[in-house]
Amino acid sequence: MLFRSDTAAHVGSGKIGVLATPILVTLMESAALQAVEQFMVPGQQTVGTRLDISHTAATPVGMRVRAHAELTKVDGRKLTFTLRAEDEIETIGQGVHERLIISVERFDVRMQKKLQSRGSA
């Protein structure tokens, strides 16, 4: 269900009380994550690396919104999804999203090194 807190006026991406594009992006990316989450082995995760969507129809507060992600390509560690979102009446957005399978441990080490290096920059 779309709430006032999900509107463009509330999140600062516009001044109208309809579904905000940043919220739509979150819903679509979450659908892709959920589509593959169960297939990740312990110690692996996916991170978003590319997102290309269109937000083609407005959705008023009170309507339900659903996002769908279909895994359409696997190229090594890169996963490509086709995305679609709809409200109770029509398609409201679509696009393509890429996620990369990563080692959580290696990722955490890289982030710690990055934090430590900011003092020397």
C-alpha positions in Angstrom: 0.0 0.0 0.0 1.3 3.4 -0.9 1.6 5.7 2.1 2.2 9.5 2.3 5.8 8.7 3.4 6.3 7.1 -0.1 5.4 10.2 -2.0 7.6 12.6 -4.0 6.5 15.4 -1.8 7.6 13.6 1.4 11.0 12.3 0.1 11.9 15.5 -1.6 12.0 14.3 -5.2 9.0 16.4 -6.2 6.1 18.4 -4.9 3.2 16.1 -5.8 1.7 13.5 -3.5 2.2 10.4 -5.7 4.7 7.5 -5.6 8.2 8.9 -5.6 10.7 7.6 -8.2 13.3 6.8 -5.4 10.7 4.6 -3.7 9.9 2.9 -7.0 13.7 2.3 -7.5 13.9 0.7 -4.0 10.9 -1.6 -4.7 12.4 -2.7 -8.0 15.9 -3.3 -6.6 14.4 -5.2 -3.7 12.5 -7.4 -6.1 15.8 -8.3 -7.9 17.5 -9.0 -4.6 14.7 -11.2 -3.4 14.7 -13.1 -6.7 18.3 -14.5 -6.1 18.8 -14.2 -2.3 17.8 -17.8 -1.7 20.5 -19.0 -4.2 23.4 -17.3 -2.6 25.8 -19.6 -0.8 27.0 -18.6 2.7 29.5 -15.7 2.5 28.1 -14.4 -0.8 25.7 -11.5 -1.4 24.8 -9.4 -4.4 25.2 -5.7 -4.8 23.5 -3.4 -7.3 25.9 -2.0 -9.9 23.5 -0.6 -12.6 19.9 0.5 -12.8 18.1 1.9 -15.9 14.4 2.4 -15.3 11.5 4.5 -16.6 8.7 5.7 -14.3 5.8 6.1 -16.7 2.7 6.5 -14.6 1.7 8.1 -11.4 0.3 6.2 -8.4 -1.8 7.9 -5.8 -1.7 7.3 -2.0 -3.8 4.3 -1.0 -3.0 2.1 -4.0 -1.0 -1.1 -3.9 2.3 -1.3 -5.9 4.1 -4.5 -6.9 7.5 -4.8 -8.4 8.7 -7.9 -10.3 12.2 -8.9 -11.3 13.1 -11.7 -13.7 16.7 -12.9 -14.0 17.4 -12.8 -17.7 21.2 -13.2 -17.9 24.1 -14.6 -15.9 27.6 -13.6 -17.1 30.1 -14.9 -14.5 29.3 -13.0 -11.3 27.1 -10.4 -13.1 23.3 -10.9 -13.0 21.0 -9.0 -15.2 17.3 -8.6 -14.4 14.3 -7.3 -16.3 12.2 -5.2 -14.0 8.5 -4.2 -14.0 6.3 -2.4 -11.5 2.5 -1.9 -11.5 -0.1 -0.4 -9.4 -3.7 -1.7 -9.2 -4.5 -0.3 -12.6 -1.5 -0.2 -14.9 2.2 -0.7 -15.4 4.0 2.2 -13.8 7.6 1.4 -14.5 10.1 -0.9 -16.2 13.8 -1.3 -16.7 17.0 -3.3 -16.4 19.1 -3.9 -13.3 22.5 -5.5 -12.9 23.8 -7.0 -9.6 27.2 -8.5 -8.9 27.8 -11.5 -6.8 30.4 -10.7 -4.2 32.3 -12.3 -1.3 31.1 -10.5 1.8 34.4 -11.0 3.6 36.5 -9.5 0.8 34.0 -6.7 0.4 34.2 -5.9 4.1 38.0 -5.9 4.0 37.9 -3.4 1.0 35.5 -1.1 2.9 37.8 -1.2 6.0 40.8 -0.3 3.9 38.8 2.5 2.3 37.8 3.9 5.7 41.4 3.8 6.9 42.8 5.5 3.7 40.5 8.6 4.1 42.8 9.9 6.8 45.8 9.9 4.4 44.0 11.6 1.5 
